[in-house]
Amino acid sequence: GPAAGLLMARGVRNMQANAADEALADFDAVVVLSPKMAEAYTQRATARFATGDYPGAVADLREALTQDPRHFSAFATLSRIAEARGDWKGALAAWEKLLEFNPQAPGGAERLKELRKKALGEES
């Protein structure tokens, strides 16, 4: 509804202002209002990731993908979290899923090459 939309917009602005804790509170409220909205979980995952809560972020991304299995932005965030943990194979797997659903993702091919090199040690 309109309240969820306003909270989403405010949360996104808070993230842009590097106010992840405030954004997290906004996205928490959106999830309560719209528990079926995949994007709400993806946004909250981004905020959780920014506050260092990797397990919470991953849990939110799994929920986003339960609501919408083709929600490719969830795969982008999963890839970044895996990368931050030094899990290059996980980062690559998530990025490959993103490209499956969104082949035109900006910088998609370059990141794929970079992740392949780190995950598999291959020069392509």
C-alpha positions as CSV (number, residue, x, y, z in Angstrom):
1,G,0.0,0.0,0.0
2,P,0.9,3.7,0.0
3,A,2.5,3.5,3.5
4,A,4.8,0.7,2.4
5,G,5.8,2.7,-0.6
6,L,6.6,5.8,1.4
7,L,8.7,3.7,3.9
8,M,10.5,2.0,1.0
9,A,11.4,5.4,-0.5
10,R,12.6,6.7,2.9
11,G,14.7,3.6,3.5
12,V,16.4,3.9,0.1
13,R,17.1,7.6,0.9
14,N,18.6,6.6,4.2
15,M,20.8,4.0,2.6
16,Q,22.0,6.6,0.1
17,A,22.8,8.9,3.1
18,N,24.8,6.1,4.7
19,A,22.2,5.8,7.5
20,A,21.9,2.0,7.4
21,D,20.4,1.7,10.9
22,E,17.6,4.1,10.1
23,A,17.1,2.4,6.7
24,L,16.9,-1.0,8.5
25,A,14.0,0.4,10.7
26,D,12.2,1.6,7.6
27,F,12.6,-1.8,5.8
28,D,11.6,-3.7,9.0
29,A,8.3,-1.7,8.9
30,V,7.8,-2.5,5.2
31,V,8.3,-6.2,5.8
32,V,5.6,-6.1,8.5
33,L,3.2,-4.2,6.2
34,S,4.0,-6.2,3.0
35,P,5.3,-9.6,4.0
36,K,5.0,-10.9,0.4
37,M,7.1,-8.1,-1.2
38,A,10.4,-9.6,-2.4
39,E,11.9,-6.1,-2.8
40,A,11.3,-5.3,0.8
41,Y,13.5,-8.2,1.9
42,T,16.2,-7.4,-0.7
43,Q,16.3,-3.8,0.6
44,R,16.4,-4.9,4.2
45,A,19.2,-7.4,3.3
46,T,21.2,-4.5,1.8
47,A,20.8,-2.6,5.0
48,R,21.7,-5.6,7.2
49,F,24.8,-6.2,5.0
50,A,25.8,-2.5,5.5
51,T,25.5,-2.9,9.3
52,G,27.6,-6.1,9.2
53,D,24.7,-8.6,9.8
54,Y,25.6,-11.1,7.1
55,P,23.5,-14.0,8.4
56,G,20.4,-11.7,8.7
57,A,21.1,-10.4,5.2
58,V,21.3,-13.9,3.7
59,A,18.1,-14.9,5.5
60,D,16.3,-11.9,4.0
61,L,17.6,-12.7,0.5
62,R,16.4,-16.4,0.8
63,E,13.0,-15.0,1.8
64,A,13.0,-12.6,-1.2
65,L,13.7,-15.5,-3.5
66,T,11.0,-17.6,-1.8
67,Q,8.5,-14.8,-2.6
68,D,10.0,-14.3,-6.2
69,P,12.5,-16.9,-7.5
70,R,13.4,-14.6,-10.4
71,H,14.2,-11.6,-8.1
72,F,17.6,-11.1,-9.7
73,S,18.7,-8.1,-7.4
74,A,18.7,-10.6,-4.5
75,F,21.3,-12.7,-6.4
76,A,23.4,-9.5,-6.8
77,T,23.4,-8.9,-3.1
78,L,24.1,-12.6,-2.3
79,S,27.1,-12.4,-4.6
80,R,28.4,-9.2,-2.8
81,I,28.0,-10.9,0.6
82,A,29.8,-14.0,-0.5
83,E,32.6,-11.8,-2.0
84,A,32.9,-9.9,1.3
85,R,33.3,-13.3,3.1
86,G,36.0,-14.4,0.6
87,D,33.6,-17.1,-0.7
88,W,34.5,-16.7,-4.4
89,K,32.6,-19.8,-5.5
90,G,29.4,-18.7,-3.8
91,A,29.9,-15.2,-5.3
92,L,30.3,-16.7,-8.7
93,A,27.2,-19.0,-8.3
94,A,25.0,-16.1,-7.2
95,W,26.2,-13.9,-10.1
96,E,25.6,-16.6,-12.6
97,K,22.0,-16.9,-11.4
98,L,21.6,-13.1,-11.7
99,L,22.8,-13.2,-15.3
100,E,20.4,-16.1,-16.0
101,F,17.4,-13.8,-15.2
102,N,19.0,-10.5,-16.2
103,P,21.6,-11.1,-19.0
104,Q,21.8,-7.4,-19.6
105,A,22.9,-6.5,-16.1
106,P,25.3,-3.6,-16.2
107,G,28.9,-4.8,-15.8
108,G,27.6,-8.3,-15.8
109,A,30.1,-9.9,-18.1
110,E,33.1,-8.1,-16.5
111,R,32.2,-9.2,-13.0
112,L,31.5,-12.7,-14.2
113,K,35.1,-12.9,-15.7
114,E,36.6,-11.4,-12.5
115,L,34.7,-13.9,-10.2
116,R,35.6,-16.8,-12.5
117,K,39.2,-15.9,-12.2
118,K,39.0,-15.7,-8.4
119,A,36.8,-18.8,-7.9
120,L,38.3,-21.1,-10.5
121,G,41.7,-19.6,-11.0
122,E,41.1,-19.4,-14.8
123,E,42.4,-16.7,-17.1
124,S,39.7,-16.2,-19.7
